[in-house]
Amino acid sequence: MQKVYFKTFGCRTNQFDTQVMMSKLKDYELTNNELESDYIVVNSCTVTNGADSSVRNYISSMKRKNPDAKVILAGCGSHSKGESLFKDKKVFGVIGHSEKENINAVLKNENPFYQIGDLEHIDSTIVEEFVGKSRAFIKIQEGCDFACSYCIIPQVRGAARSHKEETILEQISKLASNGFGEFILTGTNVGSYGRDHDTSMAKLLKKMSNIRGVRRIRIGSLEPIQIDDEFMELLNEPWMAKQMHIALQHTSDKMLEVMNRRNTYKTDLELFNKIASQGYALGTDFIVGHPGEDEKEWKIAMDRVKELPLTHVHAFSYSKRDNTASAVMKPEIRGNIAKERHRELTALIKAKNYAFRRSHNSNLEVLLESGKEGVYQGFDQYFNKVEVASSEELSANWVLLNDVEVNHEGNKAKI
């Protein structure tokens, strides 16, 4: 039986899409060794020019290391760079988002192929198992209706559209019956879920919580304007992870306007303080070094970050993405300045996270993942990683930890 290796770049949505493709393989064998594979399916990311470069470099390296393998390009990069890579014969085949459920048939193509499909497709696949995972990612929607100046994703993922509620709930039921207890909701713009189906994120969460075996639900990322009163009423539910990731992207109102964002700092601060008061850890995305971010705006931004009850940050140094509004904006910020600002921001949030962990070191519910030599790692309800040493086999087990050792690098415990 021929062997298939999947290489996944980018976000949790891509991770889910890879699981969909894995679940559809009927006539092929999965392998974890890319050098022994007959097919290499590259689930690509195209969020920045740098992401495109990483994908291209990987494809080139595989052509050298495993020249007999047929490389298939999937993911967002198929829609932005697939045509040129195919014409240059860098890949054997290209498939768009709508074709991934047909991966078993696609791989049977004997001749090079370009099957880009459309950007209106919604998955119907029920994923019943996640290879190598103890937590399950559930994609609840696809696409985005926002028009942030730096982002190409609406062009390669399409408009926002929700998965059917019954498909989501059926998938969670099957995964829960297979032993999964933590579920992470993901998508291109998760908080837009339900707007096209006359429902909402809050209504979906309530129905998920009633499924036997569901112990914890975590939401990938929300926009500030998507958190309404109905959602806020769920914050104290025991099945809600005590951490939320809310994408601000910046804290300078001038920069938010430049980025064509829909949030403002004043309302963001009110929202964050309200959620933090319910005992939540809070994370955000933050773009550093976007064109127009002068010293004045950076100082304003950092002063405001200090005010926010943040515990986690996914910080990006701005990277130009062709065919976006930001790509032609001036003045550009020099790379060395962006790197220094990135360091300043991440150091500040690391200190905030350390202070939070010191005051939240007991009653930690941790789902452990696979370990090595008696040392396991997992995340607590606040999305802080905990390292647990034990002589027992604890892979994919829940543990309740008290008096956890907290240091600057992380949390540790012994059982």
N, C-alpha and C positions, 0 to 999 in steps of 0.2 A: 504493500500500500504506500502511495506517495505521501511525503511528509510536508506539512505546512507550518511555517513560523510566522507569528504576528509580531510586528514591531509597532508600538503605539507611542505617538508623540502628543504632547499637549494636555488638554483638560480632562476632567472626569467624564464629560460627555463622550469624548473619544474612547475612554476606557470602557464605557458601557457599550459603545458601538462595536468595539473589538469583541466583547463577550457575546453580542448578538451574532457576529460572524462565526465565532467559535461554535456557538450552539447550532449553527446551520450546516456545519461540515458533516457529511454523511459518508462520503466515499474517500476520505483522506484522514491521515493521522496527524494529530497535533504534536509538535516537537518544541522543546525549549532550547534546541541547539540550532542556531541559524546557519551554521556551517555544514550541517548534514541535511538541510531542507531542500526540497525540490521546488517549493514556492515560498517566496517571502512577500507577505502582504504588509505594506507600509501604511498604517493609518496616520495620516499626516496632519500637521498643524500649520496654519498660514497666518497666524495672528500678527506677526511682524516679519520684516524682511529677514531678520535673523533666524526665525523659525523656518522659513523657506530654505535658508542656507544649511541648517542642521539636517533637514530632510534630504536635500541634494547630496550633502557630504556622506550621509549614511548609505544612500543608494550607490554612490560611487565606490564606497569601501566594500560593499557587498559584491559589486561587479568584479572586484579584484579578488576578494577572499573566497567567494563561492560563484564563479563565473557561469556555472551550469544552471543555477537557480533562476527561475522566472520571477521577476520582481513585478508585483502588482501595486499600483498606487491607489490608495483610497483616502477618505477623509477630506478635510477642507481644502488641502493643497491640490486636490484633483480639480477643483473648480477654478483655482487661480493660476496654477502652474502646470496642470496635467497635460494640456494640449501641447505646450512647448517641450516638456520632457518626453512625451510620446513621439512627437515629430523628430526629436533628436535621438530617438531609439535608446533613451536612458532606462526606459521601463518596457516590459513586455505588454502590460495592459494598464488601463485606467478605468476605475469605476467611481461613480458619484454616490452621494448619500442614499439615493433611492434604490441603488443596486446591491447594497451590502447584504440584504436578506437572501439574495440569489447567488451568494458566493460559491456554493457547491457547484452550481451549473456554470458559473463564470470561469472557474478554474479549468473547466473541461475544454475551453477554447484552444484549438490547436494553432491558431494563427493570432498574431498581435491584434489587440482590440482596444477600442475607445468607447466605453459605455457610460456616458456622463449622466444620463437620466434627467431628472427634474428636481426643483427645489420646493416641491409641494408635498412630498411624500411624508407619511407618518408610519413609524414602525408598528407592526402588529405582533412581533415576536414576543413570546413569553419566555424569559430567561429563567430557568429553574435552578441553575447552579452558577457560581462564580469561581472560575479556575484560580486557585491559589489565594483566595480571599476569605476572611472571616466576617467582613462587613459587606453588605450588598448595595450597589449603586443602582438607583431606579431612575431612569430617564422619563420625566413626566411631560416634557414639552420640547419643541424644536423651534429654532429661529428667533428673530428679534425685530421689534418694530422701532427701537431707538435709532438715533442717527448721531451717535457720538463722533466727533470730528476725527478721532484717531483710529477708528475701528472699521475693519473690513468685513467683520463676521456676518452682518445682515446680507452682504453680497454673496457670501459663499454658503450660508445656512438657510437663507430665505426669510420670509416673514414669520412672525410668532404664530405657532399653532400648537394646540394641546393634544396630548394623547388621550384616548378614551379612558374615562374613569374606570370602567369595568375591566379593561386590559391591565391597568396599573394595579388594581386591587387583586386581580387574579394572580398576577405575577408575585405580589407580596405574599399572598396566601401560600403559594407553592414554595417560595423561598423560605418562609417561616416554618413550613412543615418539613423542610430539609435542614432545619437547625439554625438558620440565620435569625439573629435577634435585633441587629442594628441595621437601619436603612438610611441611606444618604440620598436625598432627592436631588437630581441634577438635571441640567438642560442648558440651552443657550442663554435663556433669560427666565429663570425658574419662576420668579414672582409673577410673570404674566400668565401663569397657568389658569385656565378656566374662563378667561375673558371671552373666548370664542365658543364656550359651551354652557354659558349661563350658570357658572359655578365659580368656585374660588379655591385658593390654596388652603384656607382654613377649613372649608367643608371637606376637602380631600383628606387633610390631616386627621380630622375627627373619625372619618370612616376607616382610615388606616389603623388608628389606635384600637379599634374594636376587633381587629384580626388577632386570633389566638397566636401567641408566640412573638408578637411585636413588642419589643422591650424598650427600644430607643429609636427616635427619629431625628435625623439631623438634616438641615436644609443647606444645600450647597452655597448659594449666594443670592441675596435679595437686593433690590434697589430700594432706597429709602421711601420713595413715594408709593411703593407697593405694600407697605406695612400699615394695614388699616385697623380699625377698632376690633373687628371680628377676629383678626389674627392676634392682636394683643391680649384678647381674653384667654388665649391658650397658653400663655407663658408659664403659668404655674402647674400645668399638667405634668404628671410624673414621667410620662413617656417623651417629653420634649427634652432634647439635649440642651444642657445649660450653656450653650454657646451659639452665637449667631454671627454669620458673616454678611455684612452689609456694605455694598460697594459704594464708597464715596468718590474715589479716584483723586480727590484733592480737597483742601480745606480753604483755599483762597477763592472768594466769590468771583474775582476776575478770571481766574484760571478755569473755574467751573463753567463760566460763560464762554470762554474761548473753546473749551472742549465740547460745547453744546450739550452740557449735562442738564438734568431736570431737578437737581437738588440744590439747596443753599445751606451755608454753614449754620445759620441760626436754627433752622428746622432740624438739621442733622444733630446738633448738640442737644436739643430738646428730646429728640427721639432716643439718642444713645443714653442719656441720663435716665430716661424713663425705663428703658430695658435693663440697664445696669442695676437699677434699684431693685429689680426682681432677682438679683443674684446671678446674672448672666456675665459670661466672658464675651467680649466683642472683638471681632476681627473686621478688617476692611482691605480693599484694594487701593493702591495709591500709585499714581504715575508721577515719577520724578523727572524733571528735565524736559518737560514738554515745551515746545516753542512758545516764547512769551513769558516764561517763568523767570523773571529777573530777581535780583537780590531782595527787593522790597517785598514782592509777592511770596518769596520763599520764607522770609522772616515771619510774615503774617501767617503763612501756612503752618510753620513749626510752632509758633506760639499757640495756635489753635489745636494742634495735635496734642500739645501738653495738657490742654483743658479736657480733651475727650477721654472717656473711660475705656481706652483701647487696651487689649491684651495680645492681639495678634495682628500682623500685617503681611499682606502679599504685595511687596513693593516692586515696581518695575522701573528701570531706567528707560525713559522713552526711546523707542526704536521706530524709525520711520517705516511706515507701511504704504507702499505705492498705491495710488488710486484712492487715497483718502484726503479729506480736506486739510488735515494737519500736515500732510507731507509737503505742502507748499507754503506753510506758515513761516513767518520770520518774527523776531530773530531766533535762530537756532541756539541751543544751549550746548556749550562744548562738553565733550564726553567726560573729561576729567572733573568738571564741575558737577555733572549729573552723578558721577560715581561718589563724590564726596557727600553730596546731599543724600544719596541712597544710604550711605554708611551712617550719617547723622540720624536719619529717620529710623532705620532698623535698630540702632543702638538705643534710641529712646524707647521704642516699643518693647525691646528685650528687657529693659529695666522695669517697665510697667508690668510685663508678664511675670517677671521674677517676684515683684511685690504681690501680685495677685496669687501666685502659687504658694507663697509663704503664708498667706491668710486663708488658703483653701487646700490644706494638706491632710484633711481627714474626710471620712465618708466618701471616698472616691470610688465610683463604679467604673471599673476598667474592663474592656473587652480585649483580651490578649490575642495576639496573632502568633504565628509559628515562631519558635525560638531556637537557639543554638546553645548547646552545652549548658543547659539549665538556666538560661537567661532569656526572658520573654519581653516583648514590647507591646504596648497597646495604648489606647487613648481613653482618658477619663471623660466625664460628662462635659468638662470645660474645654475639650479638644487639646489638652496638654498631654504630651507623650510621657508614659511612665515605664521605667525599666524594672522588671520584677525577676528576682532570683528565686528559684525553687527547685527542689529535688523531685517534685511531682511533674507529670506531664500536664501542661496547662494550655496547650494550643487550642485556640478558639473557645476558651472558657472565660466566663465572667468572674471577677474577683472584687471583693469589697476591701478597700485598703484604708487603714488609719495610721496617723503619725508617720506619714511618708517623709523620707529625707529629701529636702529641697535644696538644690544648689543652682548656681548660675546656668549650668549647662542643661539641667533637666531634673526630673524627679526619679527617685529610686526607692525600692521596697524589697523586703524579703518575706517569703512565706514558708 
